[in-house]
């Protein structure tokens, strides 16, 4: 019994060390969070528009019945990374004609209105997810998160975190291009 008690701290250190090595592995990408929604229909939701904005709300039915993919972006005015990626999303809408809709996550309507007035509004529709229920249905881990949905309403791709930096923009643009060609 005394040997078991003496070995127990060594086993505990070995287990903790293994988790630390796994976490520090340079080949591990923490943004590669699997999603059960990939290849599944979008969750059923219906969100009211953000009060004070002149864009419609968003529902799951709005994501289907289009010839090409639609990008669904979860964002909030209090989210600093969301502000960082906003310019890139706006460029993709203006330059490439990407169809972008937003889900405003746990945010005060007046803050969203002010935020979009300052930065510009690239969204064709924005649903207000004040209670976070839609975020739970989509399985988000935080904001920003961005999904690519096919024209028939199937979730094709999920990007966790802000789409900023060359590597992130390259990965997202590649996924969007593949979705447009129907190979994703």
C-alpha positions as CSV (number, residue, x, y, z in Angstrom):
1,X,0.0,0.0,0.0
2,X,2.9,2.4,0.8
3,X,4.4,1.7,-2.7
4,X,1.1,2.5,-4.3
5,X,1.0,5.8,-2.5
6,X,4.6,6.5,-3.4
7,X,4.0,5.8,-7.1
8,X,0.7,7.8,-7.3
9,X,2.4,11.3,-7.6
10,X,4.7,9.9,-10.4
11,X,1.7,8.7,-12.3
12,X,-0.1,12.0,-11.8
13,X,3.0,13.9,-13.1
14,X,3.2,11.6,-16.1
15,X,-0.4,12.2,-17.0
16,X,-0.2,16.0,-16.6
17,X,3.1,15.9,-18.7
18,X,1.4,14.0,-21.5
19,X,-1.4,16.6,-21.7
20,X,1.1,19.4,-21.7
21,X,3.1,17.8,-24.5
22,X,-0.1,17.2,-26.5
23,X,-1.2,20.9,-26.0
24,X,2.2,22.2,-27.1
25,X,2.4,20.0,-30.2
26,X,3.2,22.4,-33.1
27,X,1.2,20.3,-35.5
28,X,-2.0,20.6,-33.4
29,X,-4.3,23.4,-34.6
30,X,-6.7,24.6,-31.8
31,X,-8.9,26.1,-34.5
32,X,-9.6,22.6,-35.9
33,X,-12.6,22.0,-33.6
34,X,-14.8,19.4,-35.1
35,X,-18.4,20.2,-35.8
36,X,-21.3,17.7,-35.9
37,X,-23.0,20.1,-38.3
38,X,-20.7,19.5,-41.2
39,X,-22.7,17.8,-44.0
40,X,-25.9,18.3,-42.0
41,X,-28.8,20.7,-42.5
42,X,-28.5,24.0,-40.7
43,X,-30.2,24.0,-37.3
44,X,-33.8,25.2,-37.2
45,X,-33.9,28.8,-36.0
46,X,-35.7,32.1,-36.5
47,X,-34.2,35.3,-35.2
48,X,-35.7,38.7,-35.2
49,X,-33.9,41.6,-36.8
50,X,-31.6,43.8,-34.7
51,X,-33.7,46.8,-33.5
52,X,-32.5,50.0,-35.2
53,X,-31.0,48.3,-38.3
54,X,-32.5,48.4,-41.7
55,X,-31.8,44.8,-42.5
56,X,-34.1,41.8,-42.1
57,X,-33.7,39.1,-39.4
58,X,-32.5,35.6,-40.2
59,X,-34.1,32.2,-40.2
60,X,-32.9,28.8,-41.3
61,X,-35.2,28.9,-44.3
62,X,-33.3,32.0,-45.5
63,X,-30.2,29.8,-46.0
64,X,-31.6,27.4,-48.5
65,X,-32.9,27.8,-52.0
66,X,-30.0,29.9,-53.4
67,X,-27.7,29.0,-56.4
68,X,-24.5,29.4,-54.4
69,X,-23.2,29.2,-50.9
70,X,-24.0,31.7,-48.1
71,X,-21.6,32.6,-45.3
72,X,-23.0,32.8,-41.8
73,X,-20.9,34.9,-39.4
74,X,-21.5,34.9,-35.6
75,X,-20.3,38.3,-34.3
76,X,-20.7,40.8,-31.5
77,X,-19.7,44.5,-31.1
78,X,-18.0,43.6,-27.8
79,X,-15.7,41.1,-29.6
80,X,-12.3,42.5,-30.5
81,X,-11.4,39.7,-33.0
82,X,-14.8,40.3,-34.7
83,X,-13.7,43.9,-35.4
84,X,-10.4,42.6,-36.7
85,X,-12.1,40.3,-39.3
86,X,-14.9,42.7,-40.2
87,X,-12.8,44.5,-42.9
88,X,-11.8,41.2,-44.5
89,X,-15.5,40.1,-44.6
90,X,-16.5,43.4,-46.1
91,X,-13.8,43.1,-48.8
92,X,-15.0,39.6,-49.8
93,X,-18.6,40.9,-50.1
94,X,-17.6,44.0,-52.2
95,X,-14.8,42.3,-54.3
96,X,-16.1,38.8,-54.8
97,X,-19.9,39.2,-54.3
98,X,-19.9,36.8,-51.4
99,X,-23.4,36.4,-49.8
100,X,-22.9,37.2,-46.1
101,X,-25.5,37.0,-43.3
102,X,-24.8,37.5,-39.6
103,X,-26.0,36.3,-36.3
104,X,-25.4,38.9,-33.6
105,X,-24.5,37.0,-30.5
106,X,-25.5,38.2,-27.0
107,X,-25.2,41.9,-27.9
108,X,-27.2,45.0,-27.1
109,X,-29.0,46.3,-30.2
110,X,-27.8,49.9,-29.7
111,X,-24.2,48.7,-29.5
112,X,-24.6,46.7,-32.8
113,X,-26.1,49.7,-34.6
114,X,-23.3,52.0,-33.5
115,X,-20.6,49.3,-34.3
116,X,-22.0,48.8,-37.9
117,X,-22.4,52.5,-38.4
118,X,-18.7,53.0,-37.7
119,X,-17.4,50.0,-39.7
120,X,-20.0,49.6,-42.4
121,X,-22.6,46.8,-42.8
122,X,-21.7,44.0,-45.2
123,X,-24.5,41.8,-44.0
124,X,-27.6,41.2,-46.1
125,X,-29.5,39.9,-43.1
126,X,-28.7,39.9,-39.3
127,X,-30.5,37.8,-36.7
128,X,-30.4,38.9,-33.1
129,X,-29.4,36.1,-30.8
130,X,-29.8,37.9,-27.5
131,X,-30.1,34.8,-25.3
132,X,-27.5,32.8,-27.2
133,X,-29.9,29.9,-28.1
134,X,-28.9,30.0,-31.8
135,X,-25.3,29.9,-30.9
136,X,-25.9,26.7,-28.8
137,X,-27.8,25.1,-31.7
138,X,-24.9,25.9,-34.1
139,X,-22.4,24.5,-31.5
140,X,-20.3,27.6,-31.4
141,X,-17.5,27.9,-28.8
142,X,-17.4,31.7,-29.0
143,X,-17.3,34.6,-31.4
144,X,-16.3,35.0,-34.1
145,X,-17.2,31.8,-35.9
146,X,-18.0,31.5,-39.5
147,X,-19.9,28.8,-41.5
148,X,-20.2,28.2,-45.2
149,X,-23.7,26.8,-46.1
150,X,-24.6,25.3,-49.4
151,X,-27.5,26.5,-51.6
152,X,-29.6,23.7,-50.3
153,X,-29.0,24.6,-46.6
154,X,-26.3,22.1,-45.8
155,X,-23.4,23.2,-43.5
156,X,-20.2,22.7,-45.5
157,X,-17.5,24.3,-43.5
158,X,-16.8,25.9,-40.1
159,X,-14.0,28.4,-39.2
160,X,-13.4,29.1,-35.6
161,X,-11.9,32.4,-34.7
162,X,-11.2,35.6,-36.7
163,X,-10.4,35.3,-40.4
164,X,-7.4,37.5,-40.3
165,X,-3.8,36.9,-41.5
166,X,-2.6,35.3,-44.7
167,X,-3.1,31.7,-43.6
168,X,-6.6,32.1,-42.2
169,X,-7.7,34.1,-45.3
170,X,-6.2,31.5,-47.6
171,X,-7.9,28.6,-45.8
172,X,-11.3,30.3,-45.8
173,X,-11.1,31.5,-49.4
174,X,-10.1,28.0,-50.5
175,X,-13.1,26.5,-48.7
176,X,-15.4,29.2,-50.2
177,X,-14.1,28.6,-53.7
178,X,-14.6,24.8,-53.2
179,X,-18.1,25.4,-52.0
180,X,-18.9,27.6,-55.0
181,X,-17.6,24.8,-57.3
182,X,-19.5,22.2,-55.4
183,X,-16.5,20.2,-54.3
184,X,-16.5,20.9,-50.6
